[in-house]
Amino acid sequence: MPFHQKLLTGVLILLTGMLLGVLMMIMRGNWIPPERVQVRYTEVLRSTPPVDSLTAPVFSGPTTLFRDIAESVIPAVVYIETEIAMQQAVPDDEHHNFENQFWDRFLPRRRAQSIGSGVLVSSDGYILTNHHVIQGADNRIRVMTHDRRQYQATVVGSDPSTDLAVIKIETSDASPIIIGNSDYVNIGDWVMAVGNPFRLRSTVTAGIVSAIGRDVDIISDRMRIESFIQTDAAINRGNSGGALVNTMGELIGINTAIASESGTYQGYGFAVPVNMAMKIGQDMIEFGSVQRAFLGVEIASVEYEQARRHGLSRVSGVEVRSVVPRGSADLGGLKRGDVILAVNNFPVDAANRLQERIALMRPGEEVTLRVWREKEDLNLRFPLLGLDDEAIREWASTAPPQPQPMDFDNQTESGVPQKSFNAGFTLAELAILEEMSRNELVVVRVEPGSASHEAGIKEEDVVTHVEGTPVESLDQFTSAWQNKAGQEIAVHVLRDSRTIRIFIPAH
């Protein structure tokens, strides 16, 4: 064969190999943008309103109760596997399985597989799961149902603030779960957790509800909402997004997290209440995103001293620390210092419980608050605003300031007068730059878990008044503090150009 023919043949083979390589990259990559799923409203199977657990019918006798529940629920819980293209090094452990195929040697791109669970909530394939289960998957999501059918799923919507997501598979004959009512979940109720821990498909565990309304600080989003159902039913990695059901076989929560020192089950599992999960899910299905209403307040749970000061007969409610100007609460007549006792006739005894009730509503809906103000019981009714309102949008989008460490040495070395108080905070007496002849008291340290931390004191707060009297020196503050020893002391602080009144136990 002449030389030029050999050369052309070699070039042709090389070009063919390059073309095949590009085609393989396209097939294994994410070059084609994922299509958004068609979002629309879909019907779900809800249970009837609450029933009396003592007279309610059960599946059968107590010896087969859990078996019958499992048979009815397992078909509604799916196994989810996602593939995530990694841009940086990720631990190569049991939860992230990396593929290292032939082409990775020449065009390396690490891929991780994560596993989780999901719950079918409609016969046409809508699935509730956790945000962290599908986060970063870019629609490379594989779903396997209990009868071993496999589907490629698309993302309908995802919400980091509640760690919830909705995905969709193309089917018309799925076996959806029956939706219960998490408002009627009580401590001590029997529950079952269904999911796929450690890739073990359709695993069922049983336990009781250990607590409700838990805030365990596991969601990192600034606008997080945590009001979990706590259970001792065994939940492990892979259970995320699975079902927590009651003894009627109704979904009451989406399993989300565990509290553990070892990374595996140690008796504490947490589930998002189904009422919140379904509200978030239906928002995503109808609108493609969460329709979130905002009250527009800074709040704190009422403790014993605050309850006594407000003249409450029991420790309950949520105190309003500040109100966003022109926000929902401000326009509705809520004031700083008010104690919110109930939202739409549902009692709230902690700040996260109030957030949960507001999260169940959409912008434009009217909320009814039962408020305790100056020893009077009031009812306020007003519409809630959303992110389309300028005042709410500005407040929600403003990132909280990150305080810089203010580490002072002791007074003799640094020359900065400072003093620590046994309620768990330290004040420094600093000169005001604009007026060097005057001083201000700045909180430079707050001990986590201390009385001052629980009361709401934060680093970089500027103390302006004690019991209504202006203070500019440590001596003035110390004198006022000692005069209220054994009682609760009212301290006004300046924070982000706002004045906030905080009550601290003066030990």
N, C-alpha and C positions, 0 to 999 in steps of 0.2 A: 504494500500500500504506500503510495507517495507520501512524502513528509507533510505536505500541506493538508492532505486528507486526515492524517493522524492528528495534526494540530487542531483542525476543526472538530474532529470527533471528541478530542479531549475537552475542548471549550464547551461543546454541547453537553457532555456529561457533567461538567462542573456547574453549568447554568441550571441543568435539570436538578442537580442535588440542592443548589441554593433555593430553587423554587419550592422543592419539596420541604426544605427546612422552614421557609417562611410560612407555608401552608400549615405545617405542624404547630408553629408558634401561634398562629391565629386560632387554630382549633383548641389549643390549651391555654390561651391567654384571655384577657378581658378587653380586647381591642374594640369590640362592638359594644356600644353603650347599652346597658340593660333597659329593657322596656318597662315602663311603669304599668302596674296592673290596673285594669279598669276598676275604679272604686265605685261602689254603689251600696245602697242599703240592702241588708239581707236579714231575713227573719231568723231568730234563734229560739231554741226551746227553753222557755223559762218555767220554773215551777210555779205553782199557785202561791198566793200569799202565805205567810207563816202559819204553821199548824202546831197544834199542841203535841209535843213529843211523847206525852204519855198515852195519847189516844190515837196517834197517827199510825196508819198501817205500815208494816215493815215487810220486807221481801219474804221472810219466812221465819222459822224459829231462831232463837239466839244461837244455836249451834252452827247454823249455816248462814247467818246474817252476812258475815264478811265475804263468804264465798259468793253469795248472790250479788253483792255489791260489786265485787271484782269482775264478775262476768258481764255486768251491765256497763261498767266504766272503762275497762281495758280497751275495747274497740275504739274509744274516742280519744285515746292518748297515743301520740305518734312519736317516732324516733326522728330526730333532726341531726343532720350532719352537714357542716358548712366547711367550705374551703376558703382560706384567706391567704392572699398573696402578701408575703412579708417584705417590708422595706428595710427591716433591720433585724439583727439577731434576736431570736426568741428561744427560751429554754426548750431543749429537746427532751421533753418529759412525757409522761403517760397521757397528758391532756393535749399535747400538740405533736402529732405524728407527721414527720417530714418525709417527703418523697425526694429521692435523689436519682433521677432517671438519666438516661444517656445524654439527652440534650442539655441537662443541667451542668454537664462538665464543660460545655462550650458557651452556653448562654444561661448562667446560673440565676435562678429565681426561686427563693425558698417559699414553700407553701406549707401552711399548717392546717390541720383538720381539727375542728372542735365539735363536740357532741352535746346534745341536750334533748329536751323533750318539748312537746307542744300539745295543745288541747283543741280538738275540733269543736267549733261552736256553731257550725251550720252545715247542712247537707251538701252545699255547693263548695265546700273546701276552704273556708276561712279558719285559720288556726291562731290561737292566742299562745304567745310564748314570751320569753324574756328578751329585752333589748340586748343584754350581753351574750345571749346565745347566737344571735345573727349579726352582731356588730362587725362591720368590716367585711362581710361576706360578698358584697356586690352581686347579690342574686345567684351566687354559686351555692345554692342550698338544695340538699337532697332530703326528701321526706319519705320515710317508710312507715306504712300503716301496719296495724296488728296482723292483718292477713297477708303481709309481705309484699303488697303492691308498692312500687316506688314511683316517686314523682319529682320533678324539678319545681321548686317553689319560687314565687316572686314576692318581693317585699311590698306590702301595702303601706306600712308606716311603722315608725319606731319612736319611742319617747324615753330619753335618758333619765328624765326627772322622776319617773315612776318605774323605770327598768322594765317596760312593757313593749311588746311589738306584735304586729299582726302580719302573717304571711298567708299566701294563697296557693292552693294547688287546683289543677283543673280536674274536677270531678263533679258528678251530680248525685252520687249515691253514698256519700260519706256517712259515718255513724256519729252524729254530734252528741255531745254530752248535754244533760239537762242543767240549766243554770239555776242555782239556788239564790239565797239572800243572806249576805254576810252580816247584815245588821242584826240577825238573830242567832249569831254564833256566840256561844257562852263558854266560859272557862269550865273545863271538865267534860265537854262534849266529846264523844268518840268520833275519830276521823281516820281516814285512810289516805295515804300518799301513793300516787301511781306515777311511774316515770321509768327512765332508762339509765340507772346509775352504772358507771364503769362499763358501758356498752351492753349491759345485761338487760335485754328487752323486756318490757312489760312487767316490771317489778312492783309488787304491792307490799306496803308496810302499814301497820296500824298503830295508833296511839290516841292521845287525848289532846284537846286544846289546852296548852299550858298558860297562855296569856293572850290578851288582845290589845291592839293599839300600841305595839312595840315600835319604838324609834331606836334603831341600833346603829345608825350612822354608817351605812355601807354604800349608799349612793353618793357619788362624788359631785353630781350636778348641783349647781348653786340653787336652783329652784326645786330641789328634791322634795318629794312627799313620801314620808315613811310612816306607815301605821299598820304594821304587819300583824298577822295572826301567827302566834308562836305555837309550835307543836313538838311533842316528843316522838312523833312518828319518824322513823329513820329516813333521813334525806341525805343523799350524797351527791358528789359531782356527777353530772349527767341527769340528775333529777330536775335541774333548773328548767322552768317552763312547764313542768308537769302539773298534774291535778291534785288538789286537796279536796276530798269529798266528805260529805256527812253520811249518816246512816240511812239516808233516803237515796243515796247514790247521786246527790246533787253537788255540782261544783260550787265550792265556797271560797276557793283561793287558788292562786297560781304560785307553786313552789318556786322560791327565788334564791334563798341563801341559807347558810348554816353558820353557827358560831362555833369555832373549833380552834384548838391550838395545834392540832395535828394535820388539818386539812380534810379530815374525814369526820363522820358523824360522832358527836359526843353528847347528844341529847337535846340539842337546840336547833330547830329548823324554823324558817320564817316564810310566810306566804303572803302575797298581795291579796287583800280582800277582793272577792269576785265583783262586788258592786263597783269598785273603782276600776278594776280590770276591764269590765264590760263597757263602762262609760268611755274609757280611753279607747278601747277596741272599736266601738261603734263610731266614735269620732273619726278614727282613721279610715274605716270602711266607707262612711258617708262623705267625708271631706278630704281625706288624704292626709290630714294632720290633726293634732289635738286642739280642740276648741276649749281653751282654758280661761276660766274667769278668775279675777283677782279681787280680793277684799281691799288691798292697799293699806296694810297696817304692819307694824312691828309688834310682836306679841311675846308673851312669856307665860308659862303655866303658873297658876296661883299656888303658893305654898302656905304653910300654916300661919306665918306671921302676916303675910299679905291678906289672908282670909280674915284674920282677927282685926286687922286695921280697917278693912272694908266693912266690917260688921256682918260678915257672912256666917250663917249658922253651921256651915260645913266647909271643909277644904275642897273647893271645886271651882271650875271656870278657868278662863284665860284672860289675863290682864292686857289691855291695850297700852303699849309703851309709847308709840308714836303713830301718827296718821299721815298718809301721803296727801299733800295738798291737791285738791280737785280729784282725788281718787274716789273709788266706790264708797268707802266708809265715810270719808269726809263729806261728800255730797249727801250721804244718807243720814247724817247727824251723829255718827259715832265720835266719841271724844277720847282724848288721852286720859288714862286713868279708869275708863270704863272696864267692867268685868263682863265678858261674854259667857253666859251660862248655857245657852242652847242655840243650835242652828237648825231652823225648820223643825222645831220641837224635839230635836235630838240632842241630849245633854252632851256637853264637851267638858272634859276634866283635864285636858292637856293640850298644849299648843299644836302638836301633830294631829290630834283628833279634830281640831278646828280646821286645819289645812285639808284633812281628808274630806270633811263635809263640803267645803267650798269646791274641792276638786271634782265633786260629783255633779257640779252645775256648769252651765254654759253661759258665755257672755249674753246679756240681755235678760236672763232669767232673774226673777225677784227672789231675794233671800229674806227670811224673817229671823231676826236675832232677838233673843231674850237677854237683856242687858241689866246689870246691877250698877246703878249710879247713885252715889251719895245715899246709900241705904234705901233706895227706891228700885222697884222692879219695873222695868220698861220693856216695851216691844217696839223694835224698829224694823221697818220693811222698806227695802229699796232695791233697785236693779244693780246687777254686777256688771262691771266693765271688763273688757278684754284688752288684748294687745293692740287693737285698732284705736284705742283711746290714747291720746298723746301723753297725758300725765302718767298713765299706767305703763305705757311703753317705755317712757324715759326712766321711770323708777325700776322697771324690771330689767332694763338693759344696762343700767349703771352697775358696773362691777364694784363689789365692796372693796374699800381700800385695804391693801395689804400692809399691816403695820410693820415698820422696820424695827429690828431688834434695838432696844434701848438699854444696853448693858452698861450700867455705871459701876465703877469701882466703889469701894466704901468712901464715906464722906471725907476722911482725912487725906486720902490719896487723890481723889478727883475734884474735891472742892464743891461738889454738888450735894446740897442737903437732901437727904432722903430718909424715909422711915417705913418699916414694915409693920403691918397691923395683923393681929391674930385672926382676922376674917379671911386672910389669904391674899392680900394685895400690898403693893409697895408704892408709895407716893414720892415723887421728886419735886423739889421746889426750884423752879427754873425762872430766870429773868425773861420777861417779854421783850422780844427783839426791838419792837417799835417803841417801847417805853421801858427803858432799862431800869427805871426807878421802881417798877412794879414787878411782881412775881405772879406765877400761876402754878397750880398744883397738877402735875401730870402723872397718870397711872403708868408705871414703867414695868410692873410685873403683876401677873395674876396667876395664882396657883391653880392648875386644873383640878376640878372637883371640890374646890374650896367654897365656903359660904358666899364669898364675893363673886366667884365665877358663876355659881348657881343663880345669884341675884341678877346677873347680867352685866357686871363691870367688865370692860375690855381694856386692853393695853392701848395707850395713847388717848384715852378719855381725859378730858380736862375738867377737874372738879371746880365748880364755881360757887356752889352754895351748900350749906349743911343746915338742915332744919329751917330753910328759908333765909339764913344769914350768910352774906358773902364771906368767902374765905380766900386768902391769898398766901398764907404761910402755913408751914407744918404745925407751928405752935397753935394757931387758931383752930386748925382741923383736929389736932390731938385733944385740945381742951373740950371741943364739942363732942368728940368721940367718947371721952372719959365720962362726960356728963350723962351719956345715954347708955352706960355700961349695963349689959344684961337686957337691953331693949333693942328695938329696931330703929335705925337712924335713916332719915330721908336725905339722900345726897343727889344734888343736881349736877349732871355732867354735860359737857359740850362735846358732841360727836357728829362729825360730818355737817357742821354748821347747824345742827339741831340740838335743842336742849331736851334732855331726857331725865326723868326723875326715877331714881332707883332706891329701893329700900334694902339695907344691909343689916344683918344682925350684928350689933356691937358687943362682942364677947368681952 
